[in-house]
Amino acid sequence: MQKQPMSLFIGAAVVLVTAACTSGTAATKAPSTAPPFTSSTLSPNPPQSPEPAVQRADLLAILASHHAAGEFVGARVAFLDRDGTITQAVAGRQGTGPGSPRVDLEAPWGIGSITKTHLAVVVLQLAEEGRLDLDAGISGSVPDLAGADLITPRDLLQHTFGLNDYTQPVVERQMQRAWTSAELVAVAEEAGRVGRPGGAYHYANTNYLVLGEIVEQVTGGSWLGAVRERIFAPLGMSESDLIGSDSPGGYDLEQAGFVEAPRDDPSTGGAAGALESTVPDLLRFAAALNNGTLLNAQSQAAMRSFVPGEDLSDLGVVHSYGLGLERYEVGALTVLGHLGVSDAHSAFVGFDPKSGRAVAVQINSTNGGPQALIAVEALMAAAQIHEAD
């Protein structure tokens, strides 16, 4: 699940990012004490000229600066350029122990609330098929939810329902046991609502648990099965699925440094945050979101119908939320995507709708923020290099 919206972190470093992108260099160079890094470029038809806007060295330098700041144990990034070139890079290690191997590009890591964007696509596809109405009450699907006749799928998708979050102390003390979606929704309801349907934006994981229940009622199958059938299989996202018991561990960042993160039962994330993936798979998803592979033009427009999110105007950032999609406007750059934090990892996937460039970042640490900043810095570096051509 997403423990905190990414806007809490991205705004704090806007000055740093802007300075890095206006200083005449693509990114801060790696210090001499930086750990070993590796990268690879994948493209069926690598361009001969001109060079891709973002080189491997750019990504490695960005990763190195964040690693040197102690923001993660290991990280990986994949960048899709306008010409179709995909550049990947990794930094750091799998673990903190002596002799720990370098980061593995192939092992799936938890993606937290990026799960929400996947579920949003499924909901919008069902709307395209006439199987649900984004603006009709949901009492037919979840009759036990108070006021369900006044609550719409659009409210849930956009966090304008007024539900509280289920990440209350009673759940946080029992993250290792299995929970049903109904149990978690009941916890949120016991905490009391924070708004009314169709009201102001209030981010709550509970909204997407309810959406998962609606998908299951409409399709007659599981929400996970719908994601597998409608997104993973068509896009060839072979390394994406529900977080497994064999998923690699990760770390929490505390004052004393990184400590091994306890593993939660996937049910505590559910339809709001229980998926795992890799940066190549996330990049496929980002490209499909941008080019219309998954949704028709009407659904794409609906997904990009934004309402005001958190007020970050004092930081020079405009944040807004669509239907399972976040928008961040940082100077001249607009990034559409989503941040996610799972029990042991965190991730960000996003794209620049103007240029078509996309980026996916994962770290094996649960602190939200570095992955979003890495993505923004990479996209800004690409834009700056292009403008200099």
C-alpha positions, 0 to 999 in steps of 0.5 A: 500500500502507499503509506504516504503520498509522494507529494510529501517528499517531492516538494521538499527537493524541488529546489535541489532538482531544479538547481541540478537541471539548470546548472549545465550538467545532467546530474550530480557526478558520483563521488569517488567513494560510491559503491559499484554500479552496473547498467545495460541498454536494451533496444530491438533496434538501437539508434545510431544517431543521435545519442539517446537523451539520457545515457547510462552515465546520467542514470548512474550518476543520479543513483550514485548521488542518492545512494551516497546520501544514504537513501537506500540499500539498493536501487534500480531504474529503467528509462524509456526514451522518445526513440524507444531506447530503454536504458537500465541501471542499478546501484547498491546491493541486495542487502547490508551484509558483507558480500551481499550481491549487487541488485538483481534486475530480474527479481520482483519487488513490491510496488505498493500503491502502484497497484492502484493504477493497475486496478484503476485500468481494470475498472475503466476497462469494465466501464468501457464494456458497459459492465459498470457505470463510473457515476452510478451508486455502488449499492448493487456491488457493496450493499453493506457499505453505509450510503453506498447508493451515493458513492460512485466508482469515480469517487473511489478511484479519485479518493473523493469518497471520504472513507478513512484509511484502514491503516489504524493501530489495530491493523498495524499491530497485526500486519503479519496475519491474513485480513479480509477486505471486509475486515479492513473496511470495517476498521476504516469505518470504525475510525469514522469518515473524513468527508462526504462522497464527491467531496474533497480529495483525501487519500485512503487505501480503503477506497481501492479495497472497495473497488477490488470488491466491485471488480470481483462482483462484476467479473465473478473472479478475483481482482488479481485475476482481472489484473493478470488477464487484462494487463499482465498477459497482454503487455508481457509483464511476466515478472509481475504478480501478487507479492510472493513468500519468496519475494526478496527482503528489504529495509526500513530506514530508521535513525540508526540506519537500515534495519531489515523490514518485517514481512507483512501478509499480502492481504494487508495491501490487497487491491490497494497495494499487494502487487510486485513487479520489476522496472522493465515490467513497470516501464511496459505499463507506463508506456501502455498508459501513455500510448492508449494500449490499455484504454480508449481515448475516452477512458484515458481522458477520464483517468487524466481528469484531475482534482486538486491534491495536496497544496504544495504551492509554497514549494513550487509544485502543483499536485493533483489526482486523477483516476488512479493516477497522480500528476506532478507539475514541477516547473515546466515538467509534468509527470503522470504516474504513481508512487508506492510503498510496500512492506519491504520495497518502494517504487515509482513509475511515471511518464512525461505526456509531452515527450512520451518519455517514461521511467520506473524506479525501485528501491529495496527500502520502504522510505518513500521519496527517493524513487520519485526524485530519481524519476523526476531528475532523470526526466528533467535531465532528458528534457535539458539535454534535448533543449541543448541540442 
